[in-house]
Amino acid sequence: MSAIKVPFGNLKRHYEVHKAEIDKAVFDVLESGWYLMGDELKSFEKEFAAYCGAAYGVGVASGTDAIEIALRACGIGHSDEVLTVSNTCVPTVAGILAVGARVRFVDIDPATYNMDPVALENRVGPESKAIVVVQLYGQCADMDPVLAVAKKYGLKVIEDCAQGAGAEYRGKKAGTFGDAAAFSFYPSKNLGAFGDAGMVITNDPVVFEKARMIRNYGQQARYEHVIRGVNSRMDEIQAAILRVKLPYLDNWNERRREIAGCYISALSGMDVVLPVEVDERRHVYHLFVILVKDRKSFMDKMSGFGVQTAIHYSTPVHRQPAYAKYRDQGEHLRITEGQAHQLVSLPIYPELTGSEVAHVAACAASALKV
Ligand SMILES: Cc1ncc(COP(=O)(O)O)c(C=O)c1O
């Protein structure tokens, strides 16, 4: 193998490609003298909501806050039960617990790693009030049956789109299926800020007004606090940077899909489970996740070839020490638990060069051979 080194992510390279525009946007905010709740935020809220096809956007401080605020704005709170998956980033669950709700975990579809709608219906209980459906790795869950279950049992639907900016299901963008959706603009996301940021989007004017108040101490007008809120504002610098970056998102996602296509054609037929795209879903490959039988050996070989890999996520949330009280729910999570020890993510980001992509593909093919 050649001596090319491929890190799992490369945010410095990303910055360098767009440096002039980003520097100008930051400088303009600094010069403006207005750093919070200004025109950049208002414009980005409108532009991002319009990009997704939603009526309203509320910029907040992180994706975790977006989940909490979306739930609260939808009326979910103390002792309500919320259905979600366990093969997710911990903040999905942290956001749910932050409103005082309880979590009931649902197993996943083995092919897409997303919530299984049949398992969902089986897990709905008398106290279930909402579903947080995670659009994991950049691919939407099977939303039609998920929405049918929600309708049948009167449940709110909040999409966790932290990994799904630009993903589609049957021609509609992620974030427009339920009562509200939460996005993260963590730097390595498909649309990333240069710090923390997130957004709630919705088509419901009541949810919008509530989310807007909650993120700014519950204020309706200055110093008029009609509900209890928090401080979770997206600052002007992050909003200005995200405005520069949003017009590139579709091209970046296309490049991610191209890279995924190269990996898939290099590895098909080998002893590995590759990502699949089903039911008119447009996968935007926030992560390129495969299942390998001997993960340690595969990752060691990749590392020896100079290619960094990662795991998303090695321990399902209900098996994390902080969430031990949910451990018993493992009996309903056979697929989640069975896949956890085989998951491996290969590097995927728009700035990878053609030779780096070819190198990762060749290394993975070689590491999979016995
Ligand atoms: C699925 C998922 N949900 C929620 C979050 C939380 O987002 P943030 O880190 O912006 O709080 C993340 C990302 O980190 C995520 O991947």
The ligand as a MOL file (V3000), in Angstrom:
LIG
                    3D

  0  0  0     0  0            999 V3000
M  V30 BEGIN CTAB
M  V30 COUNTS 16 16 0 0 0
M  V30 BEGIN ATOM
M  V30 1 C -27.9440 11.6130 16.0520 0
M  V30 2 C -27.4840 12.8130 16.8240 0
M  V30 3 N -28.3510 13.4460 17.6420 0
M  V30 4 C -27.9970 14.5300 18.3360 0
M  V30 5 C -26.7260 15.0640 18.2420 0
M  V30 6 C -26.3780 16.2310 19.0940 0
M  V30 7 O -25.9420 17.3560 18.4140 0
M  V30 8 P -24.9880 18.4180 19.1170 0
M  V30 9 O -23.6440 17.7950 19.2580 0
M  V30 10 O -25.0150 19.5860 18.1850 0
M  V30 11 O -25.5920 18.7540 20.4410 0
M  V30 12 C -25.7910 14.4520 17.3930 0
M  V30 13 C -24.4430 14.9670 17.1880 0
M  V30 14 O -23.5410 15.1350 17.7410 0
M  V30 15 C -26.1770 13.2920 16.6750 0
M  V30 16 O -25.3230 12.6690 15.8540 0
M  V30 END ATOM
M  V30 BEGIN BOND
M  V30 1 1 1 2
M  V30 2 1 2 3
M  V30 3 2 2 15
M  V30 4 2 3 4
M  V30 5 1 4 5
M  V30 6 1 5 6
M  V30 7 2 5 12
M  V30 8 1 6 7
M  V30 9 1 7 8
M  V30 10 2 8 9
M  V30 11 1 8 10
M  V30 12 1 8 11
M  V30 13 1 12 13
M  V30 14 1 12 15
M  V30 15 2 13 14
M  V30 16 1 15 16
M  V30 END BOND
M  V30 END CTAB
M  END
